[in-house]
């Protein structure tokens, strides 16, 4: 299932949820990608971390990024205004 994430906080929550579902601690994940535990905490809190760190965390969790257009389709706009 794919979720559209719009904010750093939403991405952080998704990462935390995935990590926990895999039974990993922040410390274990940090050791796996060679960073500090606090960096994982910062990422999960939606704080600024290096994109390199984000990509390593996603890979370690078996996830990735997909850039998609979030603008609504014309039909969606029409239905919003016709209601």
C-alpha positions as CSV (number, residue, x, y, z in Angstrom):
1,X,0.0,0.0,0.0
2,X,1.4,3.4,-0.9
3,X,0.7,6.5,1.2
4,X,1.1,10.1,0.1
5,X,3.2,11.9,2.7
6,X,3.1,15.7,2.6
7,X,5.3,16.8,5.6
8,X,8.5,15.8,7.3
9,X,6.5,14.9,10.4
10,X,4.4,12.4,8.3
11,X,7.5,10.9,6.8
12,X,9.0,10.6,10.3
13,X,5.9,8.9,11.6
14,X,5.9,6.4,8.7
15,X,9.5,5.6,9.3
16,X,8.9,5.1,13.1
17,X,5.9,2.9,12.4
18,X,7.9,0.8,9.9
19,X,10.9,0.5,12.2
20,X,8.7,-0.6,15.1
21,X,6.8,-3.1,12.9
22,X,10.1,-4.7,12.0
23,X,11.0,-5.0,15.7
24,X,14.0,-2.7,15.5
25,X,15.0,-0.1,18.1
26,X,16.4,3.3,17.1
27,X,19.8,2.2,18.3
28,X,19.8,-0.9,16.2
29,X,18.8,1.0,13.1
30,X,21.4,3.7,13.8
31,X,24.1,1.0,14.1
32,X,23.0,-0.6,10.9
33,X,23.4,2.6,8.9
34,X,26.4,3.9,11.0
35,X,24.8,7.0,12.4
36,X,23.9,8.3,15.9
37,X,20.6,7.1,17.6
38,X,19.7,10.8,18.0
39,X,19.8,11.2,14.2
40,X,17.1,8.4,13.9
41,X,15.1,10.2,16.6
42,X,15.4,13.5,14.7
43,X,14.3,11.9,11.5
44,X,11.3,10.3,13.2
45,X,10.4,13.6,14.7
46,X,10.3,15.3,11.3
47,X,13.5,17.3,12.0
48,X,16.1,18.1,9.4
49,X,18.6,15.4,8.6
50,X,20.8,14.8,5.6
51,X,19.1,13.3,2.5
52,X,21.9,10.6,2.5
53,X,20.8,9.5,6.0
54,X,17.1,9.5,5.0
55,X,17.9,7.3,1.9
56,X,20.0,4.9,4.0
57,X,17.2,4.6,6.7
58,X,14.7,3.9,4.0
59,X,16.9,1.2,2.4
60,X,17.5,-0.4,5.7
61,X,13.8,-0.6,6.3
62,X,13.1,-2.0,2.8
63,X,11.5,1.2,1.7
64,X,12.1,3.9,-1.0
65,X,10.8,7.2,-2.3
66,X,8.6,7.9,-5.3
67,X,8.1,11.4,-6.4
68,X,4.5,12.0,-7.6
69,X,2.4,14.9,-8.7
70,X,0.1,15.9,-5.8
71,X,-1.9,18.4,-7.8
72,X,-5.6,17.3,-8.1
73,X,-6.9,16.1,-11.4
74,X,-9.3,18.3,-13.3
75,X,-12.2,15.9,-12.7
76,X,-11.5,16.1,-8.9
77,X,-11.5,19.9,-9.0
78,X,-14.8,19.9,-10.9
79,X,-16.4,17.5,-8.4
80,X,-15.2,19.6,-5.5
81,X,-16.8,22.8,-6.9
82,X,-20.0,21.1,-8.1
83,X,-20.9,19.7,-4.6
